[in-house]
């Protein structure tokens, strides 16, 4: 993103989550690469059994799974599994 916004690169492939931030809103234009043109990048959130802060880890995972976080993720271009999106 730095190369594109600085002018060091004329174009770039960057994460949609960076492009749609309020800070980048008026910095240029973008085109989304269609989802079926590349394999999905699956991401996960886990609480490790070895964590010394089990309660905090479980609370964090519950927070990440909350409808409010799902909406924020969608706002920034992430695809949220239906079971987490409250549908």
PyMOL Python script that loads the backbone (N, CA, C, O; Angstrom):
from pymol import cmd

cmd.read_pdbstr("""\
ATOM      1  N   UNK A   1       0.822  -1.176   0.000  1.00  0.00           N
ATOM      2  CA  UNK A   1       0.000   0.000   0.000  1.00  0.00           C
ATOM      3  C   UNK A   1       0.879   1.257   0.000  1.00  0.00           C
ATOM      4  O   UNK A   1       0.555   2.255  -0.644  1.00  0.00           O
ATOM      5  N   UNK A   2       1.975   1.190   0.720  1.00  0.00           N
ATOM      6  CA  UNK A   2       2.872   2.342   0.801  1.00  0.00           C
ATOM      7  C   UNK A   2       3.426   2.718  -0.568  1.00  0.00           C
ATOM      8  O   UNK A   2       3.503   3.900  -0.901  1.00  0.00           O
ATOM      9  N   UNK A   3       3.813   1.724  -1.362  1.00  0.00           N
ATOM     10  CA  UNK A   3       4.363   2.013  -2.686  1.00  0.00           C
ATOM     11  C   UNK A   3       3.319   2.692  -3.586  1.00  0.00           C
ATOM     12  O   UNK A   3       3.638   3.612  -4.340  1.00  0.00           O
ATOM     13  N   UNK A   4       2.091   2.232  -3.495  1.00  0.00           N
ATOM     14  CA  UNK A   4       1.036   2.796  -4.342  1.00  0.00           C
ATOM     15  C   UNK A   4       0.691   4.215  -3.897  1.00  0.00           C
ATOM     16  O   UNK A   4       0.616   5.117  -4.732  1.00  0.00           O
ATOM     17  N   UNK A   5       0.484   4.425  -2.613  1.00  0.00           N
ATOM     18  CA  UNK A   5       0.083   5.759  -2.142  1.00  0.00           C
ATOM     19  C   UNK A   5       1.208   6.782  -2.261  1.00  0.00           C
ATOM     20  O   UNK A   5       0.948   7.980  -2.371  1.00  0.00           O
ATOM     21  N   UNK A   6       2.451   6.318  -2.238  1.00  0.00           N
ATOM     22  CA  UNK A   6       3.576   7.259  -2.363  1.00  0.00           C
ATOM     23  C   UNK A   6       3.866   7.617  -3.812  1.00  0.00           C
ATOM     24  O   UNK A   6       4.573   8.587  -4.085  1.00  0.00           O
ATOM     25  N   UNK A   7       3.320   6.834  -4.748  1.00  0.00           N
ATOM     26  CA  UNK A   7       3.596   7.064  -6.156  1.00  0.00           C
ATOM     27  C   UNK A   7       4.770   6.245  -6.668  1.00  0.00           C
ATOM     28  O   UNK A   7       5.106   6.319  -7.850  1.00  0.00           O
ATOM     29  N   UNK A   8       5.400   5.463  -5.791  1.00  0.00           N
ATOM     30  CA  UNK A   8       6.517   4.622  -6.209  1.00  0.00           C
ATOM     31  C   UNK A   8       6.053   3.508  -7.143  1.00  0.00           C
ATOM     32  O   UNK A   8       6.852   2.963  -7.906  1.00  0.00           O
ATOM     33  N   UNK A   9       4.765   3.167  -7.087  1.00  0.00           N
ATOM     34  CA  UNK A   9       4.172   2.184  -8.000  1.00  0.00           C
ATOM     35  C   UNK A   9       2.906   2.797  -8.577  1.00  0.00           C
ATOM     36  O   UNK A   9       2.143   3.454  -7.870  1.00  0.00           O
ATOM     37  N   UNK A  10       2.693   2.577  -9.858  1.00  0.00           N
ATOM     38  CA  UNK A  10       1.495   3.122 -10.506  1.00  0.00           C
ATOM     39  C   UNK A  10       0.239   2.374 -10.091  1.00  0.00           C
ATOM     40  O   UNK A  10      -0.831   2.972  -9.973  1.00  0.00           O
ATOM     41  N   UNK A  11       0.361   1.074  -9.868  1.00  0.00           N
ATOM     42  CA  UNK A  11      -0.753   0.235  -9.449  1.00  0.00           C
ATOM     43  C   UNK A  11      -0.228  -0.802  -8.472  1.00  0.00           C
ATOM     44  O   UNK A  11       0.980  -1.005  -8.356  1.00  0.00           O
ATOM     45  N   UNK A  12      -1.142  -1.452  -7.773  1.00  0.00           N
ATOM     46  CA  UNK A  12      -0.730  -2.499  -6.853  1.00  0.00           C
ATOM     47  C   UNK A  12      -1.883  -3.396  -6.504  1.00  0.00           C
ATOM     48  O   UNK A  12      -3.046  -3.006  -6.609  1.00  0.00           O
ATOM     49  N   UNK A  13      -1.557  -4.603  -6.088  1.00  0.00           N
ATOM     50  CA  UNK A  13      -2.559  -5.527  -5.554  1.00  0.00           C
ATOM     51  C   UNK A  13      -2.417  -5.460  -4.044  1.00  0.00           C
ATOM     52  O   UNK A  13      -1.403  -5.875  -3.482  1.00  0.00           O
ATOM     53  N   UNK A  14      -3.446  -4.933  -3.397  1.00  0.00           N
ATOM     54  CA  UNK A  14      -3.419  -4.746  -1.945  1.00  0.00           C
ATOM     55  C   UNK A  14      -4.702  -5.313  -1.341  1.00  0.00           C
ATOM     56  O   UNK A  14      -5.684  -5.544  -2.047  1.00  0.00           O
ATOM     57  N   UNK A  15      -4.680  -5.530  -0.058  1.00  0.00           N
ATOM     58  CA  UNK A  15      -5.849  -6.068   0.634  1.00  0.00           C
ATOM     59  C   UNK A  15      -7.009  -5.073   0.577  1.00  0.00           C
ATOM     60  O   UNK A  15      -6.818  -3.880   0.813  1.00  0.00           O
ATOM     61  N   UNK A  16      -8.200  -5.562   0.265  1.00  0.00           N
ATOM     62  CA  UNK A  16      -9.391  -4.717   0.239  1.00  0.00           C
ATOM     63  C   UNK A  16      -9.603  -4.050   1.589  1.00  0.00           C
ATOM     64  O   UNK A  16     -10.064  -2.911   1.658  1.00  0.00           O
ATOM     65  N   UNK A  17      -9.267  -4.758   2.661  1.00  0.00           N
ATOM     66  CA  UNK A  17      -9.446  -4.194   3.999  1.00  0.00           C
ATOM     67  C   UNK A  17      -8.628  -2.924   4.195  1.00  0.00           C
ATOM     68  O   UNK A  17      -9.003  -2.076   5.004  1.00  0.00           O
ATOM     69  N   UNK A  18      -7.519  -2.773   3.473  1.00  0.00           N
ATOM     70  CA  UNK A  18      -6.724  -1.539   3.544  1.00  0.00           C
ATOM     71  C   UNK A  18      -7.320  -0.444   2.664  1.00  0.00           C
ATOM     72  O   UNK A  18      -7.345   0.727   3.043  1.00  0.00           O
ATOM     73  N   UNK A  19      -7.794  -0.838   1.493  1.00  0.00           N
ATOM     74  CA  UNK A  19      -8.318   0.130   0.524  1.00  0.00           C
ATOM     75  C   UNK A  19      -9.563   0.846   1.028  1.00  0.00           C
ATOM     76  O   UNK A  19      -9.743   2.034   0.759  1.00  0.00           O
ATOM     77  N   UNK A  20     -10.429   0.136   1.761  1.00  0.00           N
ATOM     78  CA  UNK A  20     -11.714   0.716   2.160  1.00  0.00           C
ATOM     79  C   UNK A  20     -11.660   1.445   3.503  1.00  0.00           C
ATOM     80  O   UNK A  20     -12.702   1.864   4.007  1.00  0.00           O
ATOM     81  N   UNK A  21     -10.495   1.605   4.084  1.00  0.00           N
ATOM     82  CA  UNK A  21     -10.401   2.334   5.349  1.00  0.00           C
ATOM     83  C   UNK A  21     -10.692   3.812   5.116  1.00  0.00           C
ATOM     84  O   UNK A  21     -10.431   4.328   4.029  1.00  0.00           O
ATOM     85  N   UNK A  22     -11.229   4.499   6.124  1.00  0.00           N
ATOM     86  CA  UNK A  22     -11.497   5.930   5.970  1.00  0.00           C
ATOM     87  C   UNK A  22     -10.251   6.725   5.557  1.00  0.00           C
ATOM     88  O   UNK A  22     -10.357   7.705   4.819  1.00  0.00           O
ATOM     89  N   UNK A  23      -9.097   6.313   6.023  1.00  0.00           N
ATOM     90  CA  UNK A  23      -7.853   7.005   5.704  1.00  0.00           C
ATOM     91  C   UNK A  23      -7.503   6.928   4.216  1.00  0.00           C
ATOM     92  O   UNK A  23      -6.834   7.818   3.690  1.00  0.00           O
ATOM     93  N   UNK A  24      -7.951   5.871   3.538  1.00  0.00           N
ATOM     94  CA  UNK A  24      -7.610   5.667   2.137  1.00  0.00           C
ATOM     95  C   UNK A  24      -8.736   6.073   1.186  1.00  0.00           C
ATOM     96  O   UNK A  24      -8.563   6.029  -0.033  1.00  0.00           O
ATOM     97  N   UNK A  25      -9.865   6.460   1.725  1.00  0.00           N
ATOM     98  CA  UNK A  25     -11.090   6.706   0.946  1.00  0.00           C
ATOM     99  C   UNK A  25     -10.869   7.544  -0.312  1.00  0.00           C
ATOM    100  O   UNK A  25     -11.370   7.177  -1.375  1.00  0.00           O
ATOM    101  N   UNK A  26     -10.157   8.623  -0.231  1.00  0.00           N
ATOM    102  CA  UNK A  26      -9.993   9.536  -1.362  1.00  0.00           C
ATOM    103  C   UNK A  26      -8.598   9.492  -1.986  1.00  0.00           C
ATOM    104  O   UNK A  26      -8.182  10.456  -2.629  1.00  0.00           O
ATOM    105  N   UNK A  27      -7.878   8.396  -1.807  1.00  0.00           N
ATOM    106  CA  UNK A  27      -6.499   8.310  -2.287  1.00  0.00           C
ATOM    107  C   UNK A  27      -6.384   7.745  -3.701  1.00  0.00           C
ATOM    108  O   UNK A  27      -5.284   7.697  -4.252  1.00  0.00           O
ATOM    109  N   UNK A  28      -7.475   7.326  -4.286  1.00  0.00           N
ATOM    110  CA  UNK A  28      -7.416   6.734  -5.620  1.00  0.00           C
ATOM    111  C   UNK A  28      -8.655   5.912  -5.867  1.00  0.00           C
ATOM    112  O   UNK A  28      -9.708   6.156  -5.278  1.00  0.00           O
ATOM    113  N   UNK A  29      -8.525   4.954  -6.726  1.00  0.00           N
ATOM    114  CA  UNK A  29      -9.663   4.084  -7.004  1.00  0.00           C
ATOM    115  C   UNK A  29      -9.191   2.639  -7.008  1.00  0.00           C
ATOM    116  O   UNK A  29      -7.998   2.357  -7.121  1.00  0.00           O
ATOM    117  N   UNK A  30     -10.152   1.729  -6.881  1.00  0.00           N
ATOM    118  CA  UNK A  30      -9.795   0.326  -6.829  1.00  0.00           C
ATOM    119  C   UNK A  30     -10.786  -0.508  -7.603  1.00  0.00           C
ATOM    120  O   UNK A  30     -11.909  -0.087  -7.879  1.00  0.00           O
ATOM    121  N   UNK A  31     -10.349  -1.684  -7.942  1.00  0.00           N
ATOM    122  CA  UNK A  31     -11.174  -2.679  -8.604  1.00  0.00           C
ATOM    123  C   UNK A  31     -10.970  -3.974  -7.848  1.00  0.00           C
ATOM    124  O   UNK A  31      -9.834  -4.390  -7.620  1.00  0.00           O
ATOM    125  N   UNK A  32     -12.056  -4.613  -7.458  1.00  0.00           N
ATOM    126  CA  UNK A  32     -11.962  -5.878  -6.714  1.00  0.00           C
ATOM    127  C   UNK A  32     -11.727  -7.036  -7.675  1.00  0.00           C
ATOM    128  O   UNK A  32     -12.433  -7.187  -8.672  1.00  0.00           O
ATOM    129  N   UNK A  33     -10.735  -7.839  -7.361  1.00  0.00           N
ATOM    130  CA  UNK A  33     -10.508  -9.067  -8.112  1.00  0.00           C
ATOM    131  C   UNK A  33     -11.631 -10.026  -7.722  1.00  0.00           C
ATOM    132  O   UNK A  33     -11.840 -10.271  -6.534  1.00  0.00           O
ATOM    133  N   UNK A  34     -12.356 -10.572  -8.697  1.00  0.00           N
ATOM    134  CA  UNK A  34     -13.472 -11.465  -8.369  1.00  0.00           C
ATOM    135  C   UNK A  34     -13.036 -12.645  -7.498  1.00  0.00           C
ATOM    136  O   UNK A  34     -11.966 -13.218  -7.697  1.00  0.00           O
ATOM    137  N   UNK A  35     -13.878 -12.992  -6.539  1.00  0.00           N
ATOM    138  CA  UNK A  35     -13.573 -14.076  -5.593  1.00  0.00           C
ATOM    139  C   UNK A  35     -13.232 -15.390  -6.275  1.00  0.00           C
ATOM    140  O   UNK A  35     -12.412 -16.157  -5.770  1.00  0.00           O
ATOM    141  N   UNK A  36     -13.851 -15.655  -7.413  1.00  0.00           N
ATOM    142  CA  UNK A  36     -13.595 -16.943  -8.059  1.00  0.00           C
ATOM    143  C   UNK A  36     -12.327 -16.954  -8.919  1.00  0.00           C
ATOM    144  O   UNK A  36     -12.037 -17.952  -9.579  1.00  0.00           O
ATOM    145  N   UNK A  37     -11.572 -15.851  -8.913  1.00  0.00           N
ATOM    146  CA  UNK A  37     -10.307 -15.795  -9.652  1.00  0.00           C
ATOM    147  C   UNK A  37      -9.100 -16.238  -8.830  1.00  0.00           C
ATOM    148  O   UNK A  37      -7.984 -16.289  -9.346  1.00  0.00           O
ATOM    149  N   UNK A  38      -9.314 -16.554  -7.580  1.00  0.00           N
ATOM    150  CA  UNK A  38      -8.208 -16.989  -6.719  1.00  0.00           C
ATOM    151  C   UNK A  38      -8.764 -17.865  -5.598  1.00  0.00           C
ATOM    152  O   UNK A  38      -9.942 -17.759  -5.256  1.00  0.00           O
ATOM    153  N   UNK A  39      -7.929 -18.724  -5.027  1.00  0.00           N
ATOM    154  CA  UNK A  39      -8.420 -19.572  -3.928  1.00  0.00           C
ATOM    155  C   UNK A  39      -8.665 -18.744  -2.668  1.00  0.00           C
ATOM    156  O   UNK A  39      -7.961 -17.771  -2.402  1.00  0.00           O
ATOM    157  N   UNK A  40      -9.655 -19.140  -1.914  1.00  0.00           N
ATOM    158  CA  UNK A  40      -9.983 -18.432  -0.671  1.00  0.00           C
ATOM    159  C   UNK A  40      -8.814 -18.501   0.308  1.00  0.00           C
ATOM    160  O   UNK A  40      -8.079 -19.487   0.354  1.00  0.00           O
ATOM    161  N   UNK A  41      -8.662 -17.455   1.074  1.00  0.00           N
ATOM    162  CA  UNK A  41      -7.662 -17.425   2.135  1.00  0.00           C
ATOM    163  C   UNK A  41      -8.440 -17.554   3.441  1.00  0.00           C
ATOM    164  O   UNK A  41      -8.976 -16.572   3.955  1.00  0.00           O
ATOM    165  N   UNK A  42      -8.496 -18.767   3.967  1.00  0.00           N
ATOM    166  CA  UNK A  42      -9.237 -19.007   5.201  1.00  0.00           C
ATOM    167  C   UNK A  42      -8.401 -18.561   6.394  1.00  0.00           C
ATOM    168  O   UNK A  42      -7.201 -18.827   6.464  1.00  0.00           O
ATOM    169  N   UNK A  43      -9.049 -17.882   7.322  1.00  0.00           N
ATOM    170  CA  UNK A  43      -8.385 -17.429   8.529  1.00  0.00           C
ATOM    171  C   UNK A  43      -9.158 -17.958   9.727  1.00  0.00           C
ATOM    172  O   UNK A  43     -10.346 -18.262   9.619  1.00  0.00           O
ATOM    173  N   UNK A  44      -8.498 -18.066  10.853  1.00  0.00           N
ATOM    174  CA  UNK A  44      -9.134 -18.645  12.029  1.00  0.00           C
ATOM    175  C   UNK A  44      -8.707 -17.900  13.291  1.00  0.00           C
ATOM    176  O   UNK A  44      -7.703 -17.187  13.310  1.00  0.00           O
ATOM    177  N   UNK A  45      -9.489 -18.086  14.326  1.00  0.00           N
ATOM    178  CA  UNK A  45      -9.179 -17.547  15.647  1.00  0.00           C
ATOM    179  C   UNK A  45      -9.318 -18.706  16.621  1.00  0.00           C
ATOM    180  O   UNK A  45     -10.343 -19.387  16.644  1.00  0.00           O
ATOM    181  N   UNK A  46      -8.296 -18.924  17.416  1.00  0.00           N
ATOM    182  CA  UNK A  46      -8.320 -20.049  18.356  1.00  0.00           C
ATOM    183  C   UNK A  46      -7.824 -19.609  19.727  1.00  0.00           C
ATOM    184  O   UNK A  46      -7.085 -18.633  19.855  1.00  0.00           O
ATOM    185  N   UNK A  47      -8.238 -20.337  20.729  1.00  0.00           N
ATOM    186  CA  UNK A  47      -7.705 -20.168  22.088  1.00  0.00           C
ATOM    187  C   UNK A  47      -6.850 -21.401  22.368  1.00  0.00           C
ATOM    188  O   UNK A  47      -7.348 -22.525  22.322  1.00  0.00           O
ATOM    189  N   UNK A  48      -5.591 -21.198  22.652  1.00  0.00           N
ATOM    190  CA  UNK A  48      -4.682 -22.317  22.893  1.00  0.00           C
ATOM    191  C   UNK A  48      -4.883 -22.899  24.285  1.00  0.00           C
ATOM    192  O   UNK A  48      -5.071 -22.169  25.258  1.00  0.00           O
ATOM    193  N   UNK A  49      -4.841 -24.216  24.362  1.00  0.00           N
ATOM    194  CA  UNK A  49      -4.946 -24.884  25.668  1.00  0.00           C
ATOM    195  C   UNK A  49      -3.810 -24.477  26.592  1.00  0.00           C
ATOM    196  O   UNK A  49      -3.976 -24.447  27.812  1.00  0.00           O
ATOM    197  N   UNK A  50      -2.663 -24.165  26.017  1.00  0.00           N
ATOM    198  CA  UNK A  50      -1.486 -23.813  26.815  1.00  0.00           C
ATOM    199  C   UNK A  50      -1.511 -22.364  27.323  1.00  0.00           C
ATOM    200  O   UNK A  50      -0.605 -21.946  28.044  1.00  0.00           O
ATOM    201  N   UNK A  51      -2.535 -21.605  26.952  1.00  0.00           N
ATOM    202  CA  UNK A  51      -2.619 -20.218  27.397  1.00  0.00           C
ATOM    203  C   UNK A  51      -2.682 -20.124  28.922  1.00  0.00           C
ATOM    204  O   UNK A  51      -3.394 -20.889  29.574  1.00  0.00           O
ATOM    205  N   UNK A  52      -1.940 -19.191  29.468  1.00  0.00           N
ATOM    206  CA  UNK A  52      -1.989 -18.963  30.914  1.00  0.00           C
ATOM    207  C   UNK A  52      -3.184 -18.095  31.287  1.00  0.00           C
ATOM    208  O   UNK A  52      -3.476 -17.891  32.465  1.00  0.00           O
ATOM    209  N   UNK A  53      -3.871 -17.587  30.266  1.00  0.00           N
ATOM    210  CA  UNK A  53      -5.033 -16.726  30.483  1.00  0.00           C
ATOM    211  C   UNK A  53      -6.254 -17.312  29.773  1.00  0.00           C
ATOM    212  O   UNK A  53      -6.830 -16.681  28.887  1.00  0.00           O
ATOM    213  N   UNK A  54      -6.640 -18.515  30.168  1.00  0.00           N
ATOM    214  CA  UNK A  54      -7.737 -19.229  29.517  1.00  0.00           C
ATOM    215  C   UNK A  54      -9.025 -18.407  29.465  1.00  0.00           C
ATOM    216  O   UNK A  54      -9.687 -18.349  28.428  1.00  0.00           O
ATOM    217  N   UNK A  55      -9.371 -17.786  30.563  1.00  0.00           N
ATOM    218  CA  UNK A  55     -10.612 -17.018  30.602  1.00  0.00           C
ATOM    219  C   UNK A  55     -10.569 -15.863  29.600  1.00  0.00           C
ATOM    220  O   UNK A  55     -11.525 -15.657  28.854  1.00  0.00           O
ATOM    221  N   UNK A  56      -9.482 -15.121  29.580  1.00  0.00           N
ATOM    222  CA  UNK A  56      -9.347 -13.999  28.640  1.00  0.00           C
ATOM    223  C   UNK A  56      -9.343 -14.511  27.197  1.00  0.00           C
ATOM    224  O   UNK A  56      -9.930 -13.886  26.313  1.00  0.00           O
ATOM    225  N   UNK A  57      -8.683 -15.644  26.959  1.00  0.00           N
ATOM    226  CA  UNK A  57      -8.637 -16.214  25.617  1.00  0.00           C
ATOM    227  C   UNK A  57     -10.035 -16.598  25.143  1.00  0.00           C
ATOM    228  O   UNK A  57     -10.407 -16.312  24.005  1.00  0.00           O
ATOM    229  N   UNK A  58     -10.804 -17.240  26.009  1.00  0.00           N
ATOM    230  CA  UNK A  58     -12.182 -17.618  25.647  1.00  0.00           C
ATOM    231  C   UNK A  58     -13.054 -16.383  25.422  1.00  0.00           C
ATOM    232  O   UNK A  58     -13.881 -16.359  24.511  1.00  0.00           O
ATOM    233  N   UNK A  59     -12.869 -15.374  26.243  1.00  0.00           N
ATOM    234  CA  UNK A  59     -13.626 -14.133  26.064  1.00  0.00           C
ATOM    235  C   UNK A  59     -13.286 -13.474  24.730  1.00  0.00           C
ATOM    236  O   UNK A  59     -14.166 -12.947  24.049  1.00  0.00           O
ATOM    237  N   UNK A  60     -12.012 -13.504  24.364  1.00  0.00           N
ATOM    238  CA  UNK A  60     -11.603 -12.914  23.091  1.00  0.00           C
ATOM    239  C   UNK A  60     -12.224 -13.658  21.919  1.00  0.00           C
ATOM    240  O   UNK A  60     -12.713 -13.032  20.979  1.00  0.00           O
ATOM    241  N   UNK A  61     -12.212 -14.995  21.963  1.00  0.00           N
ATOM    242  CA  UNK A  61     -12.821 -15.777  20.891  1.00  0.00           C
ATOM    243  C   UNK A  61     -14.316 -15.477  20.811  1.00  0.00           C
ATOM    244  O   UNK A  61     -14.855 -15.336  19.713  1.00  0.00           O
ATOM    245  N   UNK A  62     -14.988 -15.379  21.944  1.00  0.00           N
ATOM    246  CA  UNK A  62     -16.421 -15.046  21.954  1.00  0.00           C
ATOM    247  C   UNK A  62     -16.654 -13.661  21.344  1.00  0.00           C
ATOM    248  O   UNK A  62     -17.618 -13.460  20.606  1.00  0.00           O
ATOM    249  N   UNK A  63     -15.779 -12.719  21.652  1.00  0.00           N
ATOM    250  CA  UNK A  63     -15.881 -11.370  21.089  1.00  0.00           C
ATOM    251  C   UNK A  63     -15.727 -11.408  19.566  1.00  0.00           C
ATOM    252  O   UNK A  63     -16.506 -10.784  18.846  1.00  0.00           O
ATOM    253  N   UNK A  64     -14.736 -12.130  19.086  1.00  0.00           N
ATOM    254  CA  UNK A  64     -14.500 -12.234  17.639  1.00  0.00           C
ATOM    255  C   UNK A  64     -15.706 -12.837  16.932  1.00  0.00           C
ATOM    256  O   UNK A  64     -15.995 -12.480  15.790  1.00  0.00           O
ATOM    257  N   UNK A  65     -16.415 -13.749  17.599  1.00  0.00           N
ATOM    258  CA  UNK A  65     -17.588 -14.402  17.008  1.00  0.00           C
ATOM    259  C   UNK A  65     -18.862 -13.563  17.130  1.00  0.00           C
ATOM    260  O   UNK A  65     -19.907 -13.972  16.625  1.00  0.00           O
ATOM    261  N   UNK A  66     -18.802 -12.417  17.780  1.00  0.00           N
ATOM    262  CA  UNK A  66     -20.009 -11.621  18.022  1.00  0.00           C
ATOM    263  C   UNK A  66     -20.508 -10.947  16.746  1.00  0.00           C
ATOM    264  O   UNK A  66     -19.723 -10.668  15.839  1.00  0.00           O
ATOM    265  N   UNK A  67     -21.821 -10.684  16.678  1.00  0.00           N
ATOM    266  CA  UNK A  67     -22.400 -10.045  15.492  1.00  0.00           C
ATOM    267  C   UNK A  67     -21.766  -8.687  15.176  1.00  0.00           C
ATOM    268  O   UNK A  67     -21.607  -8.339  14.006  1.00  0.00           O
ATOM    269  N   UNK A  68     -21.410  -7.930  16.194  1.00  0.00           N
ATOM    270  CA  UNK A  68     -20.799  -6.621  15.957  1.00  0.00           C
ATOM    271  C   UNK A  68     -19.473  -6.726  15.228  1.00  0.00           C
ATOM    272  O   UNK A  68     -19.190  -5.938  14.326  1.00  0.00           O
ATOM    273  N   UNK A  69     -18.664  -7.697  15.616  1.00  0.00           N
ATOM    274  CA  UNK A  69     -17.374  -7.904  14.946  1.00  0.00           C
ATOM    275  C   UNK A  69     -17.604  -8.413  13.531  1.00  0.00           C
ATOM    276  O   UNK A  69     -16.881  -8.026  12.613  1.00  0.00           O
ATOM    277  N   UNK A  70     -18.594  -9.273  13.341  1.00  0.00           N
ATOM    278  CA  UNK A  70     -18.916  -9.758  11.994  1.00  0.00           C
ATOM    279  C   UNK A  70     -19.246  -8.587  11.075  1.00  0.00           C
ATOM    280  O   UNK A  70     -18.826  -8.570   9.918  1.00  0.00           O
ATOM    281  N   UNK A  71     -19.987  -7.621  11.574  1.00  0.00           N
ATOM    282  CA  UNK A  71     -20.335  -6.446  10.763  1.00  0.00           C
ATOM    283  C   UNK A  71     -19.106  -5.616  10.415  1.00  0.00           C
ATOM    284  O   UNK A  71     -18.986  -5.135   9.288  1.00  0.00           O
ATOM    285  N   UNK A  72     -18.202  -5.443  11.353  1.00  0.00           N
ATOM    286  CA  UNK A  72     -16.961  -4.692  11.089  1.00  0.00           C
ATOM    287  C   UNK A  72     -16.128  -5.425  10.045  1.00  0.00           C
ATOM    288  O   UNK A  72     -15.604  -4.805   9.120  1.00  0.00           O
ATOM    289  N   UNK A  73     -16.005  -6.745  10.189  1.00  0.00           N
ATOM    290  CA  UNK A  73     -15.244  -7.516   9.213  1.00  0.00           C
ATOM    291  C   UNK A  73     -15.837  -7.370   7.812  1.00  0.00           C
ATOM    292  O   UNK A  73     -15.101  -7.178   6.844  1.00  0.00           O
ATOM    293  N   UNK A  74     -17.158  -7.459   7.702  1.00  0.00           N
ATOM    294  CA  UNK A  74     -17.818  -7.299   6.403  1.00  0.00           C
ATOM    295  C   UNK A  74     -17.577  -5.906   5.830  1.00  0.00           C
ATOM    296  O   UNK A  74     -17.355  -5.749   4.630  1.00  0.00           O
ATOM    297  N   UNK A  75     -17.621  -4.902   6.694  1.00  0.00           N
ATOM    298  CA  UNK A  75     -17.401  -3.514   6.259  1.00  0.00           C
ATOM    299  C   UNK A  75     -16.041  -3.353   5.579  1.00  0.00           C
ATOM    300  O   UNK A  75     -15.889  -2.562   4.648  1.00  0.00           O
ATOM    301  N   UNK A  76     -15.063  -4.112   6.057  1.00  0.00           N
ATOM    302  CA  UNK A  76     -13.719  -4.014   5.511  1.00  0.00           C
ATOM    303  C   UNK A  76     -13.395  -5.101   4.488  1.00  0.00           C
ATOM    304  O   UNK A  76     -12.228  -5.386   4.217  1.00  0.00           O
ATOM    305  N   UNK A  77     -14.448  -5.704   3.923  1.00  0.00           N
ATOM    306  CA  UNK A  77     -14.273  -6.594   2.791  1.00  0.00           C
ATOM    307  C   UNK A  77     -14.047  -8.055   3.086  1.00  0.00           C
ATOM    308  O   UNK A  77     -13.786  -8.828   2.165  1.00  0.00           O
ATOM    309  N   UNK A  78     -14.137  -8.461   4.337  1.00  0.00           N
ATOM    310  CA  UNK A  78     -13.956  -9.862   4.666  1.00  0.00           C
ATOM    311  C   UNK A  78     -15.273 -10.606   4.497  1.00  0.00           C
ATOM    312  O   UNK A  78     -16.342 -10.046   4.741  1.00  0.00           O
ATOM    313  N   UNK A  79     -15.201 -11.855   4.084  1.00  0.00           N
ATOM    314  CA  UNK A  79     -16.386 -12.703   3.990  1.00  0.00           C
ATOM    315  C   UNK A  79     -16.501 -13.436   5.314  1.00  0.00           C
ATOM    316  O   UNK A  79     -15.571 -14.122   5.740  1.00  0.00           O
ATOM    317  N   UNK A  80     -17.641 -13.285   5.957  1.00  0.00           N
ATOM    318  CA  UNK A  80     -17.863 -13.894   7.275  1.00  0.00           C
ATOM    319  C   UNK A  80     -18.754 -15.116   7.093  1.00  0.00           C
ATOM    320  O   UNK A  80     -19.798 -15.021   6.448  1.00  0.00           O
ATOM    321  N   UNK A  81     -18.360 -16.275   7.655  1.00  0.00           N
ATOM    322  CA  UNK A  81     -19.204 -17.466   7.535  1.00  0.00           C
ATOM    323  C   UNK A  81     -20.627 -17.188   8.036  1.00  0.00           C
ATOM    324  O   UNK A  81     -20.812 -16.490   9.033  1.00  0.00           O
ATOM    325  N   UNK A  82     -21.604 -17.722   7.358  1.00  0.00           N
ATOM    326  CA  UNK A  82     -23.006 -17.491   7.693  1.00  0.00           C
ATOM    327  C   UNK A  82     -23.297 -17.802   9.153  1.00  0.00           C
ATOM    328  O   UNK A  82     -24.072 -17.085   9.786  1.00  0.00           O
ATOM    329  N   UNK A  83     -22.708 -18.836   9.696  1.00  0.00           N
ATOM    330  CA  UNK A  83     -22.996 -19.207  11.087  1.00  0.00           C
ATOM    331  C   UNK A  83     -22.502 -18.142  12.078  1.00  0.00           C
ATOM    332  O   UNK A  83     -22.961 -18.100  13.219  1.00  0.00           O
ATOM    333  N   UNK A  84     -21.575 -17.288  11.647  1.00  0.00           N
ATOM    334  CA  UNK A  84     -21.090 -16.212  12.518  1.00  0.00           C
ATOM    335  C   UNK A  84     -21.735 -14.871  12.189  1.00  0.00           C
ATOM    336  O   UNK A  84     -21.667 -13.933  12.983  1.00  0.00           O
ATOM    337  N   UNK A  85     -22.352 -14.785  11.035  1.00  0.00           N
ATOM    338  CA  UNK A  85     -22.939 -13.524  10.599  1.00  0.00           C
ATOM    339  C   UNK A  85     -24.337 -13.303  11.151  1.00  0.00           C
ATOM    340  O   UNK A  85     -24.962 -12.285  10.856  1.00  0.00           O
ATOM    341  N   UNK A  86     -24.837 -14.238  11.945  1.00  0.00           N
ATOM    342  CA  UNK A  86     -26.157 -14.085  12.557  1.00  0.00           C
ATOM    343  C   UNK A  86     -27.291 -14.411  11.613  1.00  0.00           C
ATOM    344  O   UNK A  86     -28.418 -13.970  11.837  1.00  0.00           O
ATOM    345  N   UNK A  87     -27.028 -15.175  10.556  1.00  0.00           N
ATOM    346  CA  UNK A  87     -28.078 -15.535   9.600  1.00  0.00           C
ATOM    347  C   UNK A  87     -28.474 -16.965   9.766  1.00  0.00           C
ATOM    348  O   UNK A  87     -29.347 -17.452   9.046  1.00  0.00           O
TER     349      UNK A  87
END
""", "prot")
cmd.dss("prot")
cmd.show_as("cartoon", "prot")
cmd.util.cbc("prot")
cmd.orient("prot")
